[in-house]
Amino acid sequence: MGASTQVAPAQPSQKKWMKWTGRGLSLVPVLFMSMGFVSAFLQPKAMLDGMAHFGYTADRLPIVFTLEAIAVVLFLIPQTAIFGAVFMTAYFGGAVATHVRIHDPGWPLAVIGGICAWIGLYLREERLRELVPFRRRR
C-alpha cells in the first residue's frame, strides 16, 4: 500500500478586505495629486496664481508636474509601487515644507496623502508586509 499525500488547497495570501481597503486608501493620494493636473488644464490662470502664492514662478510648473506624474505612475504600477510610494512621500514632504514655510494651513492634506499612500500600499502589497511585519505581543 503506497503512502498517499494530501494536498491542502491553496490559501489566498491576502484577505479580500485588505486588498480593497488598500486600493481605496491608495486612491486618496493619487486623487490629491491628479487634481493638480486637472486644475492646470481647466484653470491655468488659477494654477499659476496658486504657484505664485507659494513662491514658485511659472517656469517651475513643468518640473512640479513632471515630478508629480512620475510619482503617481510609479505608485500605480504594481512592480514599482513601493518606489512610487517613496517618491510620493518625498513629493508630499516638499508640499508640507512649502505650506509650513508661508504659514499656509493646508499642510495636513499632504501629511494625510502620505499616510494614506503607505497604509494603502501596506494593505495591498504582500511584499511590503513581509518587509515590515507588525507582530503581536505574546
Backbone hydrogen bonds, N-H to C=O, Kabsch-Sander energy under -0.5 kcal/mol:
donor,donor_aa,acceptor,acceptor_aa,energy
7,V,5,T,-0.6
8,A,6,Q,-0.6
19,K,15,K,-1.9
20,W,16,K,-2.3
21,T,17,W,-2.4
22,G,18,M,-2.6
23,R,19,K,-2.2
24,G,20,W,-2.2
25,L,21,T,-2.7
26,S,22,G,-2.3
27,L,23,R,-1.2
28,V,24,G,-0.7
28,V,25,L,-0.7
30,V,26,S,-1.0
31,L,27,L,-2.7
32,F,28,V,-2.4
33,M,29,P,-2.4
34,S,30,V,-2.2
35,M,31,L,-1.7
36,G,32,F,-0.6
36,G,33,M,-0.7
37,F,33,M,-0.8
38,V,34,S,-2.3
39,S,35,M,-2.6
40,A,36,G,-1.8
41,F,37,F,-1.6
42,L,38,V,-2.8
43,Q,39,S,-2.4
47,M,43,Q,-2.2
48,L,44,P,-2.4
49,D,45,K,-2.3
50,G,46,A,-2.4
51,M,47,M,-2.5
52,A,48,L,-2.2
53,H,49,D,-2.2
54,F,50,G,-1.4
55,G,52,A,-1.4
56,Y,51,M,-2.8
60,R,57,T,-1.9
61,L,58,A,-1.2
64,V,60,R,-2.4
65,F,61,L,-2.6
66,T,62,P,-2.1
67,L,63,I,-2.4
68,E,64,V,-2.3
69,A,65,F,-2.6
70,I,66,T,-2.5
71,A,67,L,-2.2
72,V,68,E,-2.2
73,V,69,A,-2.7
74,L,70,I,-2.6
75,F,71,A,-2.0
76,L,72,V,-2.0
77,I,73,V,-1.4
80,T,77,I,-1.4
81,A,77,I,-0.7
81,A,78,P,-0.7
84,G,80,T,-2.7
85,A,81,A,-2.2
86,V,82,I,-1.9
87,F,83,F,-2.6
88,M,84,G,-2.8
89,T,85,A,-2.3
90,A,86,V,-2.0
91,Y,87,F,-2.0
92,F,88,M,-2.9
93,G,89,T,-2.3
94,G,90,A,-1.9
95,A,91,Y,-1.9
96,V,92,F,-2.6
97,A,93,G,-2.4
98,T,94,G,-2.3
99,H,95,A,-2.5
100,V,96,V,-2.8
101,R,97,A,-2.3
102,I,98,T,-1.2
103,H,100,V,-1.4
104,D,99,H,-3.0
107,W,104,D,-0.8
109,L,106,G,-1.2
110,A,106,G,-0.6
110,A,107,W,-0.7
111,V,107,W,-1.5
112,I,108,P,-2.9
113,G,109,L,-2.4
114,G,110,A,-2.1
115,I,111,V,-2.5
116,C,112,I,-2.8
117,A,113,G,-2.1
118,W,114,G,-2.1
119,I,115,I,-2.8
120,G,116,C,-2.5
121,L,117,A,-2.2
122,Y,118,W,-2.6
123,L,119,I,-2.2
124,R,120,G,-1.8
125,E,121,L,-2.0
126,E,124,R,-0.6
129,R,125,E,-1.6
130,E,126,E,-2.0
131,L,127,R,-1.6
132,V,128,L,-2.7
135,R,133,P,-0.6
